[in-house]
Amino acid sequence: MPSPDDYRRNASGFNSADGHLALGPVTGRPEPSNVTDGRFFGDDTWSTLVAALPMEANTAETAARVAAVFFCVSIIAEAVGSLSLEFKDDNGPRNDFPLANVLAYEPNHLQTGAEFWAAMAFSAVLRGEAFAEPTIGIDGLEVWPLSPLRTTSEWGERSMLVRYASETGPRTLLPQELFWFTGISDGGLRPLVPWKQAKGAIDFQLALEVGARSFFRNDRRPSGIVTTEQKLTDESAGRLKEGVERWKRGGTPVFEQGVKYEAISSSNTDAQVVELIKQRTLEMGRYWRIPRSMIGDEGGNAGNNEQDTRSFVNWAVRPLTRRMEQAITVRMVPPDLRAQKVRAKFNLDSMLRGDSATQWRNAVLARTASILSTNELRTGWFALPKIDEPWADDPRTALNSNRAADTASGGETAPQDKVQ
């Protein structure tokens, strides 16, 4: 049996015993470790194509190149970035300290609050952890996200440290020096890595994309082999090779001396590529808990879409924001403010109010039940300015009062409508 070196030396010629043609020399190729690695012998064009399109997700960046993965991760991250960050205590909003403005609107001089929190959420949803470093800049406190490509976390049984390859050299950072939050774990401190948990589905999706792309780049021509029972001369073998190259570029080859072409792969229709891609896309949505109507192309009625939005908020966004809220409260809010029960909260109300008609109906119900005041509804729900009157801040104000008109006209309110 010939060795791999013998095979490489003889691969550039025609094997008349088998009646097969090698389409090109294979020089310097290492011995193959298996026969299912997606590579082809003797064809530099296809080898280059396959090498440029990864068949396996070995990094988070490769995984994020899959459209379904990027959609699932980015839609959660963008949803988190669109939420307003508020600070509250038992008596209501607390935005009277500098940290509240920094974290909500300008964590650093290159990112707004929406950009910063979307980037942190993207890293956490894809990699299972996100790190940022609080520093003191010219204008005071700044919070800078750490690049995931340069960050390595080392988790012990009851400890953790971060090694960061900064532009000025490697650094080792302790947990108390950083702001960070993680995703779900399986009982230990080390969080699970979402893209690794979904690696099998991602690899399948990559293989589907590579196969479909190769099929259409080849002008929808399936791969195959050419065979003949006759002995070919070097001249005939050269013409046959030129014909195959012409065929690969979309031309029409003319075979001679009884050469026959036999396809060795099925078409996209036979392989049901479109159906497989749809199925794998829905499978990806299960890993990140994205509702079917949001990731698939099947439409639904307004009621179903509204319910899917609530499911997205409840099971994809809310668990993440809850972790972020507690991380901000414990790792960023100073102890004296925590002693006053100041805590961070992402406002999810805007995503749960439904369509405009539902929002107006809920606003009336909240006001009728004396749960929210007029000003709370105006500023929190509809982004309208406050009414600078005491009655507008009191949720107990009687609904049949003409107090707003009386305030404008200077008239006297009926005694039975006055709030004591």
C-alpha positions, 0 to 999 in steps of 0.5 A: 500500500503506498504511503502518503508521500508516494500518493502526493508524488503521484497525485499529479498524473493520471492513474490509468489502472483506475481510469480516473483523472487527478485534476491538479497536483497536490504539493506539500499537503499534510497527511489527512487526519480523516476523510470528513474534514470538508477538504478536497484533494487535488483541487486548489480552487475548492480547497481555497473556497472551503478554507475561507468558509469555516465549517465549524464554530471554534470561536465566538466570532465565528459563531456570531457570523451565523445569521440566526445566532447574530439575530438572537444575540443582537435583538436581546442586546439592542432591547437591553440598550433601549431600556432606561436605567433608573435608580430608586429607593423605597420612596421613589426615583433617586437620581440625585447622585453623579453615578446615576447620570454616568451609568444611565447616559454617559459611562465614558466619553466615547459611548452613550448609555444605550451603546454601553449597555447594548455592548455589555449585553451582547458579550454576556448573551454570546459569551456568558460574561461581560466585564468593564473597568471603572476608572477616574478620568478628567470629568470624574468616574468613567466605566470602560468595557473590556474587549472580550478578545483580550479578556480571559477569566479564571474561575476557581472554586471560590475565587475569580480573576481576570487577565487582560491583554491591554495595549500597554501590556498584560494585566491581572484584575481582581473582581473588586476592581471591575464591574461584571455580570454573568449568565446562567451556570450549572451550579458552580461559579463559572458561567456556561458559554451560550455559543458553546452550548449551541455549538452543534446547532451552529456547526450544522448551520455553518455546514448548510450555509457552506454547502448552499453557497458552494452549490450556487457559486458553482452555478448550481452544478453538483460535484462529481467525477469523470470516468472512462474505460479507455486509456488516455494519453497525456494530450487527452488528459490535458484536454479533459482537465481544461474541459472540467475547468471550463465546466466549473466556470460555467462553460460547456465541456466536450468529453472524448474517448467515452469519458462520462460524468457522474454526479456524486452529490444531490441538489439543494432541492433534493437535500431540502436545504431551505427547509433545513435552514428554517428548522435550524434557525428555529432551533437557534431561537430555542437556545436564546428563548426567542419566540417563533414569530420573531425569528421565523418568517411565519406571520401571526395575528396582533394578539399572538405577536403581542403575547410573543413580545411579552414572552420575549421580555419575560424569558429573554430580556428580564432574566438578563436585566435582573442580573444586571440590576443586581450587579450594578447595585452591589458592585457600583452603588456606594455602600452609603447609598445601598444603606438607603436602599437605593437600587438600580432598575431597568424600566421594562414597562415600555415593552410590556404596554402593548399597542397604542390602544392598549397603552391608553386603556391601561393608563386610564385603569392605572389612574382610575385605581389611584395607582399612578398620578397624572404626572407619572403617566405623562412623564413615564408613559407618554414622554410629556412634560409635568403639570406643575401643580400639586394635584397632578402628583397625587394619584388620589385626586378625584377623577370628576374634578375640574381642577385642571380647568380651574387652575388655568382659569382661576376659578374655584373648585367644587367643595366635594372635589377638593382633596384634603 
